[in-house]
Amino acid sequence: MERKPDISVVLPVYSGMDYLKESVDSVLNQEDADFHFEFLICDDCSKDDSYAYLKTIDDPRVTLFKNETNKGLFPTLNFLIKKA
């Protein structure tokens, strides 16, 4: 039986490659034996290599989404919160 996460971390992304790897690593490097989290990331039609990088992440805590069209920050955050 899969353990339900204690917390959900959400990250909306739009052309943020300059800081994206550092942001993702910061979340994934959190370690606590008594703490289980899921990391939900949604790319909002980035115009840089953000989505290509995100697709390379191989971690079971990460769930990646991609908007079909650019929706903006708040609709993307609302989407991620509903998925949490």
Backbone hydrogen bonds, N-H to C=O, Kabsch-Sander energy under -0.5 kcal/mol:
donor,donor_aa,acceptor,acceptor_aa,energy
6,D,36,H,-3.4
7,I,36,H,-1.2
9,V,38,E,-3.0
10,V,8,S,-0.5
11,L,40,L,-2.3
13,V,42,C,-2.8
19,Y,16,G,-1.8
20,L,16,G,-1.5
21,K,17,M,-0.6
23,S,19,Y,-2.1
24,V,20,L,-2.9
25,D,21,K,-2.8
26,S,22,E,-2.0
27,V,23,S,-1.6
28,L,24,V,-2.8
29,N,25,D,-2.0
30,Q,27,V,-1.6
35,F,32,D,-1.9
38,E,7,I,-1.9
39,F,61,R,-3.6
40,L,9,V,-3.0
40,L,38,E,-0.6
41,I,39,F,-0.6
41,I,63,T,-2.6
42,C,11,L,-2.0
43,D,65,F,-2.3
44,D,13,V,-3.4
45,C,43,D,-0.6
53,Y,49,D,-2.3
54,L,50,S,-2.7
55,K,51,Y,-2.2
56,T,53,Y,-1.7
57,I,54,L,-1.4
59,D,57,I,-0.6
62,V,59,D,-1.9
63,T,39,F,-2.6
65,F,41,I,-2.7
67,N,43,D,-2.7
76,T,72,G,-1.6
77,L,73,L,-2.8
78,N,74,F,-2.7
79,F,75,P,-2.2
80,L,76,T,-2.3
81,I,77,L,-2.7
82,K,78,N,-2.2
83,K,79,F,-1.6
84,A,80,L,-1.3
